[in-house]
């Protein structure tokens, strides 16, 4: 049985972990990463997460990866770095990267209004930049409101750029990045979606979906029971299925500048200003904030009673943490949509260890 504990205990544990690991930070890297994994597993247990896959990606390669707990409790199948999970909100990272690539190629402009591509959009006057930053407003300034559902209309902008459907465009990116254990939507093997891909590709997708982590709902007593994933199709904000290992490939493609120019990523990771001149919490695709004087870019995903995910990047150090889970314990208990990573014990653990 998975036992959940009170938030206060989580806070004490995370603070203690950060101090303890900070002491050994300059010791052998393997020791630091081993101890980090041990404390991460403790947080997983406290958060009521049955299975968790974790990866730390450096500037040029994966530095550490591990699976914790079980991707399927009933069959005693362990969670591994190659276990497929629903990404939920992390899907928007890939969407943002496709939009930004189209901007670099001159096919789209961040100042384009989404109504030009999706006349039926709920907010046709919003620009692509505003959708990616979760902002709205006019000449008097921007206002932030995290509403991933607004991103749905970006599918039309991607299609206008690529000349293909959003799903096929995303699938092409997965192929280009050699993300062979990733699937563009849980319904991709169904007709008519399947008609867009050759039989060999559909068979590969089917095999990945057959290994998908079982989603779990966890009650207040820490009891986990099988549930259903919230996402049933692919949208620009949800539905991508991937592994921690494949998401590391995506991260490295960005770091090595093979998909987007460094200047484009810097622009995406710069927070826009609000009406009072204050920095808002979300860049183009990523949340952005400062911790101990260092920039931090991150994003999260959550599917009620079934899945959650998180990615945290420290640009100055070239480090990225990727976490994928088969319950909502990584995100639902915390108000991450407000834009402060430090409300998460998982976020505090990573920042406390690696920001010095």
NUVEX-676332 format. One record per residue: x negated, y negated, z negated of N, C-alpha, C in turn; residue in three letters. Coordinates in steps of 0.2 Angstrom, whole numbers, padded with zeros to 4 digits, always signed. Last residue first. Layout:
<sites>
XYZXYZXYZALA...
</sites>
This chain:
<sites>
-0118-0131+0032-0122-0133+0027-0127-0139+0029UNK-0106-0120+0037-0108-0127+0037-0112-0129+0031UNK-0105-0107+0034-0109-0108+0039-0110-0116+0040UNK-0097-0105+0022-0103-0101+0023-0108-0104+0028UNK-0086-0114+0023-0091-0114+0017-0097-0110+0018UNK-0080-0110+0035-0084-0117+0034-0088-0117+0028UNK-0076-0097+0031-0080-0098+0037-0084-0105+0036UNK-0067-0100+0020-0073-0095+0020-0078-0097+0025UNK-0058-0109+0025-0063-0111+0020-0069-0107+0020UNK-0051-0100+0034-0055-0106+0037-0060-0109+0032UNK-0046-0092+0025-0050-0089+0030-0054-0095+0033UNK-0037-0100+0018-0043-0097+0014-0048-0094+0019UNK-0032-0115+0025-0032-0108+0026-0038-0105+0022UNK-0033-0128+0023-0027-0125+0019-0028-0118+0020UNK-0043-0132+0032-0045-0131+0025-0039-0128+0021UNK-0037-0137+0044-0040-0130+0043-0041-0128+0036UNK-0024-0146+0047-0030-0146+0043-0032-0139+0041UNK-0013-0148+0055-0019-0150+0058-0025-0150+0053UNK+0000-0144+0054-0001-0151+0052-0008-0153+0054UNK+0000-0130+0056+0003-0135+0061+0001-0142+0060UNK-0003-0124+0045-0009-0125+0049-0006-0130+0055UNK+0002-0121+0031+0004-0126+0036-0001-0128+0040UNK+0002-0103+0028-0001-0110+0027+0001-0115+0033UNK+0008-0091+0029+0008-0094+0023+0005-0101+0022UNK+0005-0088+0044+0012-0090+0041+0012-0093+0034UNK-0008-0084+0046-0006-0091+0048+0000-0093+0044UNK-0012-0071+0043-0017-0076+0044-0015-0083+0045UNK+0000-0064+0042-0004-0066+0036-0009-0071+0037UNK+0008-0058+0051+0008-0065+0051+0003-0068+0046UNK-0001-0043+0057+0004-0046+0053+0003-0054+0054UNK-0012-0040+0064-0006-0037+0066-0001-0038+0061UNK-0025-0052+0070-0021-0048+0065-0015-0045+0067UNK-0041-0058+0074-0034-0056+0076-0031-0051+0071UNK-0052-0071+0074-0049-0067+0070-0042-0065+0073UNK-0068-0078+0078-0062-0075+0081-0059-0070+0076UNK-0079-0091+0076-0076-0085+0073-0069-0084+0076UNK-0094-0097+0084-0086-0097+0084-0084-0090+0080UNK-0107-0109+0085-0104-0103+0082-0096-0103+0082UNK-0115-0120+0088-0113-0115+0093-0110-0109+0091UNK-0117-0130+0080-0121-0124+0078-0120-0119+0084UNK-0109-0140+0085-0116-0142+0084-0120-0136+0082UNK-0096-0134+0085-0099-0136+0091-0107-0137+0090UNK-0089-0121+0078-0093-0126+0076-0098-0129+0081UNK-0072-0115+0080-0079-0116+0083-0082-0122+0079UNK-0061-0102+0077-0064-0108+0074-0071-0109+0077UNK-0045-0095+0079-0052-0096+0082-0055-0102+0079UNK-0033-0083+0075-0036-0089+0073-0043-0089+0077UNK-0017-0075+0073-0023-0076+0076-0026-0082+0074UNK-0004-0063+0070-0007-0069+0069-0014-0069+0072UNK+0012-0053+0070+0005-0055+0072+0003-0062+0070UNK+0024-0050+0062+0021-0046+0067+0014-0047+0069UNK+0032-0060+0056+0033-0053+0054+0029-0048+0060UNK+0031-0072+0069+0034-0070+0063+0035-0062+0062UNK+0016-0075+0076+0022-0072+0078+0025-0069+0071UNK+0004-0087+0078+0008-0083+0074+0014-0081+0077UNK-0013-0094+0080-0006-0091+0083-0003-0087+0078UNK-0024-0108+0081-0021-0103+0078-0015-0100+0082UNK-0040-0116+0083-0033-0115+0085-0030-0109+0081UNK-0053-0129+0082-0050-0122+0081-0042-0122+0083UNK-0068-0137+0079-0062-0136+0084-0059-0129+0083UNK-0076-0149+0069-0073-0142+0069-0068-0142+0074UNK-0091-0159+0066-0084-0157+0070-0083-0150+0070UNK-0096-0163+0050-0097-0159+0056-0091-0158+0060UNK-0094-0168+0037-0098-0172+0042-0099-0169+0049UNK-0087-0159+0031-0093-0160+0028-0098-0164+0034UNK-0077-0158+0045-0078-0155+0039-0086-0156+0037UNK-0065-0165+0056-0072-0165+0053-0072-0162+0046UNK-0056-0158+0070-0056-0161+0063-0064-0161+0061UNK-0044-0152+0082-0051-0155+0080-0050-0159+0074UNK-0036-0139+0090-0036-0144+0085-0043-0146+0084UNK-0036-0138+0108-0038-0136+0102-0037-0141+0096UNK-0029-0143+0119-0030-0136+0119-0032-0134+0112UNK-0036-0157+0118-0033-0154+0123-0034-0146+0123UNK-0034-0160+0100-0037-0162+0107-0033-0158+0112UNK-0026-0166+0086-0026-0161+0091-0029-0164+0097UNK-0024-0175+0075-0027-0169+0074-0028-0164+0080UNK-0029-0192+0079-0024-0187+0078-0027-0180+0078UNK-0037-0206+0071-0038-0200+0075-0032-0195+0073UNK-0028-0222+0070-0031-0216+0067-0032-0210+0072UNK-0022-0232+0076-0029-0231+0078-0032-0225+0074UNK-0009-0232+0074-0013-0236+0070-0020-0235+0071UNK-0005-0222+0084-0002-0229+0084-0006-0234+0080UNK-0020-0212+0087-0013-0214+0086-0011-0221+0086UNK-0031-0206+0099-0030-0211+0093-0022-0212+0093UNK-0037-0189+0101-0034-0195+0103-0032-0199+0097UNK-0052-0180+0098-0045-0182+0096-0043-0188+0099UNK-0061-0170+0109-0061-0177+0106-0053-0178+0104UNK-0062-0159+0117-0063-0158+0109-0063-0165+0106UNK-0061-0163+0130-0055-0159+0127-0056-0158+0119UNK-0073-0169+0131-0067-0173+0131-0061-0169+0128UNK-0081-0158+0130-0082-0163+0125-0076-0168+0125UNK-0077-0151+0142-0076-0148+0135-0076-0154+0130UNK-0082-0160+0151-0075-0159+0151-0073-0156+0144UNK-0095-0160+0149-0092-0166+0148-0084-0165+0148UNK-0099-0147+0153-0099-0149+0146-0096-0155+0144UNK-0087-0140+0164-0092-0144+0163-0093-0146+0155UNK-0081-0123+0164-0079-0130+0163-0086-0134+0162UNK-0087-0111+0167-0080-0112+0169-0078-0119+0169UNK-0100-0110+0163-0098-0107+0169-0091-0108+0171UNK-0105-0115+0151-0103-0119+0156-0102-0116+0163UNK-0107-0107+0140-0112-0107+0145-0111-0111+0151UNK-0095-0109+0133-0101-0111+0130-0107-0112+0135UNK-0086-0103+0141-0085-0110+0140-0092-0112+0137UNK-0090-0089+0140-0090-0093+0147-0089-0100+0146UNK-0089-0087+0127-0096-0088+0130-0096-0091+0137UNK-0075-0086+0125-0079-0091+0122-0086-0092+0125UNK-0072-0075+0133-0070-0081+0135-0074-0087+0132UNK-0079-0065+0125-0081-0067+0132-0079-0073+0135UNK-0072-0065+0114-0079-0068+0114-0081-0069+0120UNK-0060-0060+0119-0060-0067+0117-0067-0070+0116UNK-0065-0046+0119-0063-0050+0126-0063-0057+0124UNK-0066-0044+0106-0072-0043+0110-0071-0047+0117UNK-0053-0045+0101-0058-0050+0098-0064-0049+0103UNK-0042-0043+0115-0046-0041+0109-0051-0046+0107UNK-0025-0048+0120-0032-0047+0121-0035-0044+0115UNK-0011-0054+0128-0013-0049+0124-0021-0048+0125UNK-0001-0069+0129-0007-0065+0131-0009-0060+0126UNK+0010-0075+0122+0011-0069+0126+0005-0065+0129UNK+0010-0093+0124+0011-0086+0120+0012-0081+0125UNK+0010-0104+0131+0009-0105+0124+0009-0098+0120UNK+0014-0102+0144+0008-0105+0143+0006-0106+0136UNK+0020-0085+0142+0021-0092+0143+0015-0095+0142UNK+0026-0068+0145+0020-0073+0145+0022-0080+0147UNK+0037-0060+0134+0034-0061+0140+0029-0066+0140UNK+0040-0058+0121+0042-0053+0125+0040-0054+0132UNK+0034-0062+0104+0033-0063+0112+0035-0057+0116UNK+0036-0055+0092+0041-0060+0094+0040-0061+0102UNK+0035-0037+0090+0032-0043+0092+0037-0048+0094UNK+0043-0029+0076+0042-0030+0083+0039-0037+0084UNK+0037-0017+0063+0041-0022+0066+0041-0023+0073UNK+0033-0006+0050+0033-0008+0057+0038-0013+0059UNK+0029-0013+0034+0034-0009+0038+0033-0011+0045UNK+0020-0015+0019+0020-0016+0026+0025-0011+0029UNK+0021-0023+0004+0023-0017+0007+0024-0018+0015UNK+0019-0033-0005+0013-0031-0001+0015-0025+0003UNK+0030-0039-0011+0026-0034-0015+0020-0031-0011UNK+0035-0047-0001+0032-0050-0006+0028-0045-0011UNK+0031-0037+0015+0036-0041+0010+0032-0044+0004UNK+0027-0038+0031+0024-0037+0024+0028-0041+0019UNK+0028-0031+0047+0031-0036+0042+0029-0034+0035UNK+0017-0027+0060+0020-0026+0053+0023-0032+0050UNK+0014-0020+0076+0015-0026+0072+0018-0024+0065UNK+0000-0010+0081+0007-0010+0079+0008-0016+0075UNK-0011-0014+0095-0010-0014+0087-0002-0014+0086UNK-0011-0005+0110-0009-0011+0106-0008-0010+0099UNK-0013+0005+0118-0017+0005+0112-0016-0002+0108UNK-0004+0003+0128-0004+0009+0124-0008+0009+0118UNK-0009-0008+0134-0003-0009+0130-0002-0003+0126UNK-0020-0002+0141-0021-0007+0136-0015-0008+0131UNK-0013+0006+0151-0017+0009+0146-0019+0004+0140UNK-0006-0004+0158-0002+0000+0154-0006+0004+0149UNK-0017-0011+0164-0013-0014+0159-0009-0009+0155UNK-0021+0000+0172-0025-0002+0167-0022-0006+0162UNK-0010+0001+0180-0011+0006+0176-0016+0004+0171UNK-0010-0012+0187-0005-0010+0182-0006-0004+0178UNK-0022-0009+0194-0022-0014+0189-0016-0013+0184UNK-0018+0001+0203-0023+0002+0198-0024-0003+0193UNK-0007-0006+0210-0006+0000+0205-0011+0001+0201UNK-0009-0024+0211-0010-0017+0213-0009-0012+0208UNK+0004-0036+0206-0003-0033+0205-0003-0026+0209UNK+0017-0040+0208+0012-0045+0209+0005-0042+0209UNK+0025-0030+0203+0025-0031+0210+0019-0036+0212UNK+0027-0032+0189+0022-0027+0192+0021-0028+0199UNK+0038-0041+0188+0031-0043+0187+0026-0038+0190UNK+0051-0036+0190+0047-0037+0196+0039-0040+0195UNK+0045-0021+0182+0047-0024+0189+0051-0030+0187UNK+0032-0021+0170+0039-0020+0172+0040-0024+0179UNK+0020-0024+0166+0020-0018+0169+0027-0016+0171UNK+0021-0036+0159+0018-0036+0165+0019-0030+0169UNK+0026-0039+0146+0031-0036+0151+0028-0035+0158UNK+0016-0045+0139+0018-0038+0137+0023-0035+0142UNK+0003-0054+0147+0010-0053+0145+0012-0046+0144UNK-0010-0050+0154-0006-0056+0155+0002-0055+0154UNK-0022-0042+0144-0016-0041+0148-0012-0047+0148UNK-0038-0036+0142-0033-0041+0141-0028-0040+0146UNK-0049-0028+0144-0044-0026+0139-0039-0031+0137UNK-0058-0035+0153-0054-0029+0155-0049-0026+0150UNK-0063-0048+0157-0059-0047+0151-0055-0041+0152UNK-0072-0054+0166-0073-0047+0164-0069-0045+0158UNK-0068-0066+0170-0072-0066+0164-0073-0059+0162UNK-0061-0063+0181-0067-0067+0182-0071-0066+0176UNK-0050-0057+0175-0054-0053+0179-0061-0056+0180UNK-0044-0068+0169-0046-0063+0165-0051-0058+0169UNK-0041-0076+0180-0046-0079+0175-0049-0073+0171UNK-0031-0068+0186-0037-0070+0190-0043-0072+0185UNK-0021-0070+0176-0024-0063+0177-0031-0064+0181UNK-0018-0083+0178-0021-0081+0172-0024-0074+0172UNK-0012-0082+0190-0018-0086+0190-0022-0084+0183UNK-0001-0073+0188-0007-0071+0192-0013-0075+0192UNK+0006-0082+0179+0004-0075+0177-0002-0073+0181UNK+0009-0093+0188+0005-0094+0182+0002-0087+0179UNK+0007-0089+0205+0011-0089+0199+0006-0090+0193UNK-0002-0100+0216+0000-0093+0214+0004-0094+0208UNK-0008-0112+0219-0004-0109+0224-0002-0102+0223UNK-0015-0118+0209-0018-0112+0211-0015-0109+0218UNK-0008-0130+0206-0015-0130+0208-0018-0124+0211UNK+0005-0126+0205+0004-0131+0210-0004-0131+0211UNK+0003-0117+0194+0005-0114+0200+0004-0119+0206UNK+0000-0127+0184-0005-0122+0186-0003-0119+0192UNK+0012-0133+0183+0006-0137+0185+0001-0132+0187UNK+0021-0123+0179+0022-0126+0186+0016-0130+0188UNK+0016-0121+0166+0016-0115+0171+0016-0118+0178UNK+0019-0132+0159+0013-0132+0162+0012-0126+0167UNK+0032-0130+0153+0032-0133+0159+0025-0133+0163UNK+0028-0125+0140+0031-0120+0145+0030-0123+0152UNK+0024-0133+0130+0019-0131+0135+0022-0127+0141UNK+0034-0135+0121+0033-0140+0126+0028-0138+0132UNK+0031-0125+0112+0037-0124+0117+0036-0129+0122UNK+0023-0130+0102+0020-0126+0108+0025-0125+0113UNK+0022-0144+0095+0027-0141+0097+0025-0136+0103UNK+0016-0155+0083+0014-0148+0086+0020-0144+0088UNK+0015-0171+0087+0020-0166+0084+0018-0160+0087UNK+0009-0188+0086+0007-0181+0086+0013-0176+0083UNK+0010-0202+0096+0013-0198+0090+0012-0191+0091UNK+0002-0216+0102+0004-0209+0103+0006-0207+0096UNK+0007-0233+0107+0003-0228+0104+0006-0221+0104UNK+0014-0242+0115+0013-0244+0108+0009-0238+0104UNK+0016-0236+0127+0010-0241+0126+0009-0243+0119UNK+0021-0221+0121+0020-0225+0126+0015-0230+0125UNK+0023-0203+0117+0023-0210+0115+0021-0214+0121UNK+0016-0188+0110+0021-0191+0114+0020-0199+0113UNK+0006-0173+0110+0007-0180+0108+0013-0182+0113UNK-0002-0161+0112+0004-0161+0108+0006-0168+0105UNK-0012-0161+0121-0013-0164+0114-0007-0164+0109UNK-0005-0156+0132-0011-0152+0129-0013-0155+0122UNK+0004-0166+0134+0006-0160+0133+0001-0156+0129UNK-0004-0177+0137+0000-0177+0131+0003-0170+0129UNK-0010-0173+0149-0014-0174+0143-0010-0174+0137UNK+0001-0173+0158-0003-0166+0156-0007-0167+0150UNK+0014-0184+0151+0008-0182+0155+0005-0175+0153UNK+0031-0184+0151+0025-0183+0147+0020-0181+0152UNK+0043-0186+0158+0038-0191+0158+0032-0190+0154UNK+0051-0174+0155+0047-0175+0162+0042-0181+0162UNK+0054-0164+0144+0051-0171+0143+0047-0173+0150UNK+0059-0153+0149+0063-0156+0144+0060-0163+0143UNK+0059-0151+0167+0056-0151+0160+0059-0155+0155UNK+0063-0150+0180+0068-0148+0174+0065-0148+0167UNK+0052-0153+0188+0058-0158+0187+0063-0156+0181UNK+0037-0150+0187+0043-0146+0184+0049-0151+0183UNK+0029-0159+0193+0028-0151+0195+0034-0147+0192UNK+0033-0171+0189+0031-0170+0196+0030-0163+0198UNK+0035-0170+0176+0041-0170+0180+0039-0169+0187UNK+0022-0172+0170+0024-0165+0171+0030-0165+0175UNK+0012-0184+0177+0018-0183+0173+0021-0176+0175UNK-0006-0186+0177+0000-0184+0180+0006-0182+0175UNK-0017-0188+0169-0012-0193+0169-0005-0191+0173UNK-0025-0178+0173-0022-0177+0166-0017-0183+0165UNK-0022-0171+0189-0024-0177+0185-0021-0176+0178UNK-0027-0158+0200-0023-0161+0195-0026-0167+0192UNK-0038-0156+0209-0031-0153+0211-0026-0156+0206UNK-0051-0159+0205-0047-0164+0209-0040-0162+0211UNK-0058-0150+0198-0058-0149+0205-0054-0154+0209UNK-0055-0154+0185-0062-0155+0188-0062-0154+0195UNK-0042-0150+0185-0043-0157+0184-0050-0158+0187UNK-0043-0136+0185-0040-0139+0190-0041-0147+0191UNK-0049-0135+0172-0053-0133+0178-0050-0136+0184UNK-0039-0139+0164-0045-0143+0164-0049-0141+0170UNK-0030-0128+0166-0028-0135+0168-0034-0140+0169UNK-0037-0118+0161-0035-0118+0168-0033-0125+0170UNK-0039-0122+0147-0045-0121+0151-0043-0121+0159UNK-0025-0121+0143-0029-0128+0143-0035-0127+0148UNK-0023-0107+0144-0019-0112+0148-0023-0119+0149UNK-0032-0103+0134-0033-0101+0141-0029-0106+0146UNK-0026-0109+0123-0033-0110+0125-0035-0109+0132UNK-0013-0104+0122-0014-0110+0125-0021-0112+0126UNK-0015-0091+0116-0014-0091+0123-0015-0098+0126UNK-0015-0093+0103-0021-0094+0106-0021-0093+0114UNK-0001-0091+0099-0003-0098+0100-0010-0098+0104UNK-0002-0074+0103+0002-0079+0101-0001-0086+0104UNK-0010-0063+0105-0013-0069+0103-0009-0074+0101UNK-0008-0046+0100-0005-0052+0103-0009-0058+0100UNK-0022-0035+0103-0018-0039+0098-0014-0044+0102UNK-0032-0020+0105-0028-0026+0108-0023-0029+0103UNK-0048-0017+0098-0041-0016+0098-0037-0022+0101UNK-0062-0019+0098-0059-0018+0105-0051-0016+0104UNK-0065-0020+0085-0066-0026+0089-0063-0025+0096UNK-0051-0011+0077-0058-0011+0079-0059-0018+0083UNK-0042-0002+0064-0043-0008+0068-0050-0009+0070UNK-0039+0015+0064-0042+0009+0062-0042+0004+0067UNK-0025+0024+0061-0029+0022+0067-0032+0015+0064UNK-0015+0032+0054-0021+0031+0052-0027+0029+0057UNK-0002+0032+0058-0006+0037+0062-0014+0036+0059UNK+0004+0022+0050+0007+0029+0050+0002+0034+0053UNK-0004+0010+0053-0004+0014+0047-0002+0021+0047UNK-0014+0005+0065-0008+0008+0065-0008+0012+0058UNK-0025-0003+0063-0020-0005+0068-0014-0002+0068UNK-0031-0005+0046-0028-0001+0051-0024-0004+0056UNK-0046-0012+0040-0040-0010+0039-0038-0006+0045UNK-0056-0021+0052-0055-0020+0045-0047-0017+0045UNK-0070-0022+0063-0063-0021+0062-0062-0019+0055UNK-0083-0034+0069-0080-0028+0064-0073-0028+0064UNK-0098-0042+0074-0091-0040+0075-0089-0034+0071UNK-0110-0054+0078-0107-0049+0073-0100-0048+0075UNK-0114-0061+0089-0119-0060+0083-0116-0055+0078UNK-0113-0062+0106-0110-0060+0100-0115-0058+0095UNK-0123-0076+0113-0121-0069+0113-0116-0067+0106UNK-0126-0089+0114-0127-0085+0120-0125-0078+0119UNK-0122-0095+0102-0122-0099+0108-0123-0095+0114UNK-0111-0082+0094-0116-0087+0094-0116-0091+0101UNK-0097-0077+0087-0100-0078+0093-0105-0083+0092UNK-0090-0065+0077-0093-0071+0077-0098-0071+0083UNK-0074-0057+0075-0080-0058+0079-0083-0064+0078UNK-0062-0045+0069-0066-0051+0068-0073-0051+0072UNK-0046-0039+0066-0052-0038+0070-0056-0045+0070UNK-0036-0030+0055-0039-0037+0057-0046-0035+0061UNK-0021-0024+0048-0027-0023+0052-0030-0029+0055UNK-0012-0028+0037-0014-0021+0038-0020-0020+0042UNK-0013-0041+0026-0014-0040+0033-0016-0032+0034UNK-0011-0048+0014-0006-0043+0016-0007-0041+0023UNK-0020-0056+0008-0015-0059+0013-0010-0054+0015UNK-0028-0047+0002-0024-0052-0002-0019-0055+0002UNK-0035-0041+0013-0031-0037+0008-0026-0041+0004UNK-0042-0052+0018-0037-0048+0022-0032-0044+0017UNK-0050-0055+0008-0045-0060+0009-0040-0056+0013UNK-0058-0044+0009-0055-0045+0002-0049-0050+0004UNK-0064-0046+0021-0060-0040+0020-0055-0041+0014UNK-0072-0057+0019-0066-0057+0023-0061-0051+0022UNK-0081-0051+0010-0076-0056+0007-0071-0057+0012UNK-0088-0043+0019-0085-0040+0013-0080-0045+0010UNK-0092-0052+0029-0087-0046+0031-0084-0044+0025UNK-0102-0058+0021-0096-0062+0024-0091-0057+0026UNK-0111-0048+0019-0107-0051+0014-0101-0055+0016UNK-0115-0047+0033-0112-0041+0029-0108-0043+0023UNK-0121-0059+0035-0115-0057+0039-0111-0051+0036UNK-0131-0060+0026-0126-0065+0026-0120-0062+0029UNK-0139-0049+0031-0136-0049+0024-0130-0054+0023UNK-0142-0053+0043-0138-0047+0043-0135-0047+0036UNK-0151-0064+0041-0144-0065+0044-0140-0059+0043UNK-0159-0065+0026-0158-0061+0032-0151-0062+0035UNK-0157-0081+0019-0159-0075+0018-0158-0071+0025UNK-0150-0093+0018-0156-0093+0022-0160-0086+0021UNK-0139-0090+0011-0138-0092+0018-0144-0091+0022UNK-0137-0086-0002-0141-0082+0002-0141-0084+0010UNK-0129-0097-0006-0136-0095-0010-0140-0091-0005UNK-0118-0096+0001-0122-0101+0002-0129-0100-0001UNK-0112-0085-0005-0115-0084+0002-0119-0090+0003UNK-0107-0091-0017-0111-0085-0017-0115-0084-0010UNK-0099-0102-0012-0105-0103-0016-0110-0097-0016UNK-0089-0095-0005-0093-0100-0002-0100-0101-0005UNK-0084-0086-0015-0087-0083-0009-0092-0088-0006UNK-0078-0096-0023-0083-0092-0026-0087-0089-0020UNK-0068-0101-0015-0073-0105-0017-0079-0101-0020UNK-0060-0089-0013-0064-0092-0007-0069-0097-0009UNK-0056-0086-0026-0060-0081-0022-0064-0085-0017UNK-0048-0097-0028-0054-0096-0033-0058-0091-0029UNK-0038-0096-0018-0042-0102-0019-0048-0100-0023UNK-0032-0083-0022-0035-0084-0015-0040-0090-0015UNK-0026-0087-0034-0032-0082-0034-0036-0082-0027UNK-0017-0096-0029-0022-0098-0034-0028-0093-0034UNK-0008-0088-0022-0012-0092-0018-0018-0095-0023UNK-0007-0070-0028-0005-0077-0028-0010-0082-0025UNK-0007-0056-0017-0009-0060-0023-0007-0067-0022UNK-0002-0040-0010-0003-0047-0010-0004-0050-0016UNK-0008-0025-0006-0005-0029-0011-0007-0036-0010UNK-0002-0011+0004-0006-0018+0004-0003-0022-0001UNK-0004+0006+0000+0000+0000+0000-0004-0006+0000UNK
</sites>
